[in-house]
């Protein structure tokens, strides 16, 4: 059975080794002791969200504080290229569903995108609250999937800001579009792919009404490639995670051997 995972601040696991005792306070300790009701001697994992992971046993726990006897500390290796999901805002929390699933599938960063056809709008007074909701969604999904490195949630961007992101050195953009000629599955994994050697791949997913023609022109003009998944037209909440799965398999992020 998988061990329960709890988050500590970045840097808390640095320099620790077998035999160390780490004190954890705050909501995570409260969740372990009060909600999960872990007892002394039970094993758990601590992650810092930046790639470090410690396995240990609960020594003591009381309300919002616990002590953990550290057994092992490891660092998950970073993966290149980094996978970034630029997800258009969508109604019915479909954008949050996409972000949640993408986190479980290993995405490295997510970008909320205010597309022209997005029905949902982040007004000034609600932008910070909406962004924080994305952060909480990523955190919950990262813990559920036992990730040591958690995705970054970048600020809300306009189409022009997204185009500038796609044009940055080392970046290759892929825009999911139902009328694209190139199929993502056919391109994925080959040495001659358009993103071979890229430092990061930004996968762009539009809203319910699709990507407007002017937006597609702007994004492809910034160097992005329009690709399609298959004959079916997927929902905004499904397209991004499906494409991430294809890319992860093609890039070797999901090896066939043992972990």
C-alpha positions, 0 to 999 in steps of 0.5 A, spaced: 500 500 500 502 506 498 504 511 504 501 517 506 504 523 503 505 530 507 508 536 504 514 540 508 517 547 505 522 547 500 529 546 503 526 542 509 529 535 507 536 538 505 542 535 508 537 530 512 539 523 512 537 516 516 537 517 523 535 524 523 528 527 526 524 532 523 519 536 526 513 538 522 508 543 524 501 546 521 496 544 517 500 538 514 501 535 521 494 536 523 492 532 517 496 526 519 495 526 526 488 528 527 485 527 520 489 520 518 490 519 525 497 516 524 500 512 530 507 512 532 511 507 528 507 508 522 510 509 516 509 516 511 513 520 506 514 527 506 515 531 500 518 538 499 514 540 492 521 541 489 523 534 488 526 531 495 522 525 498 523 523 505 521 516 508 520 515 515 516 513 521 512 517 526 515 518 532 510 523 536 504 527 534 500 532 537 494 536 534 499 541 529 505 538 530 509 531 529 516 528 529 518 524 524 524 519 524 527 519 517 529 513 514 531 515 507 531 521 503 531 521 495 531 527 490 527 525 484 531 527 477 528 532 473 525 531 466 527 534 460 523 537 456 519 539 461 511 539 459 507 545 460 499 545 459 496 552 457 489 551 459 484 555 457 479 557 462 472 553 461 466 553 464 463 548 469 470 547 472 472 543 466 479 547 466 480 545 474 478 538 472 484 538 466 489 541 471 487 536 476 488 530 471 494 533 468 498 534 475 496 526 476 499 525 469 506 528 471 505 535 468 511 540 470 507 547 470 500 549 468 498 556 465 491 559 465 489 562 459 484 567 458 482 565 450 478 569 446 472 564 446 473 563 454 466 564 457 469 564 464 473 571 465 477 572 471 475 579 473 480 583 477 477 582 483 476 575 483 483 573 479 487 572 485 482 567 488 481 563 482 488 563 481 489 560 488 483 555 486 488 552 481 494 552 486 489 548 491 487 543 485 494 542 483 496 541 491 491 536 492 492 532 485 500 532 487 499 529 494 494 524 491 499 522 486 505 522 491 509 527 487 515 529 490 516 535 485 509 539 484 507 543 478 508 550 478 501 554 477 503 560 472 500 567 472 493 568 468 496 570 461 492 573 455 493 570 448 499 575 446 502 573 453 502 566 451 505 567 444 511 570 447 511 564 452 511 560 446 517 564 442 522 564 448 528 560 446 528 552 448 520 552 447 516 548 442 509 549 442 503 544 440 496 547 439 491 542 439 486 543 433 481 539 430 483 541 423 490 540 424 494 536 419 499 533 423 497 527 428 500 528 435 501 520 436 505 520 429 510 525 431 511 523 438 517 520 440 521 520 434 528 523 433 526 528 428 520 531 431 519 538 431 520 539 438 527 534 438 532 538 443 527 543 446 527 544 453 520 545 454 514 543 450 508 548 451 501 544 450 495 549 448 488 547 449 482 551 447 476 553 451 469 550 449 468 554 443 475 552 440 481 557 438 479 563 434 482 563 427 486 570 429 488 566 435 491 560 432 494 565 427 498 568 432 500 562 436 503 559 430 506 565 428 510 565 434 513 558 432 507 553 435 505 547 431 498 545 430 496 538 432 490 533 432 489 527 437 484 523 433 478 523 429 474 524 436 473 531 438 475 532 446 472 536 451 477 542 454 477 538 460 480 531 456 484 534 451 490 536 455 491 530 459 490 525 453 495 529 449 500 529 455 499 521 456 501 521 448 507 525 449 509 522 456 509 515 452 513 518 446 518 521 450 520 515 455 517 519 461 513 512 462 518 507 461 516 500 460 521 497 466 520 497 473 520 504 477 
